[in-house]
């Protein structure tokens, strides 16, 4: 057998092995979450699904967040993101993320109890996907004249110095 053919066969084996390992790794670590409607259907099909660990993707229904005064737990109602027909009350013990507010999309991990309450052990809230620039200074806004006066100028009384040279590495 020629060296070229051996090289091609060896390369194909290495590439095939690497592809198999990547595909099986993604399959093992990829996680899917259910919606409240899908959770309701699973429980209806198999009542033993209650108390099984599951991840739910939903939104926090506005006006339902009740925080414990200690800040260590909270309750809210979650609903489907598309339509709010199926809801579940959620109890979460822990510190809520800073981005957790009314109407935010959440992923909760935990167990559905027999009474229909979802006891979450993990609460993830979607970050704001939209950041806006500060409004432009208009002619009628406070500070507009001062802004125009000093726009692009170096402040008086502050010496102009060159930036320090970067430290040399020895």
Secondary structure, 3 states (H helix, E strand, C coil): CCHHHHHHHHHHHHHHHHHHHHHHHHHHHCCCCECHHHHHHHHHHCHHHCCCEEEEEEEECCCCCEECCCCCEEEEEEECCCCCCCEEEEEEECCCCCCCCCCCEEEEEEEECCCCCEEEEEEEECCCCCCCCCCCCCCCCCCHHHHHHHCCCCCCCCCCCCCCCCCCCC
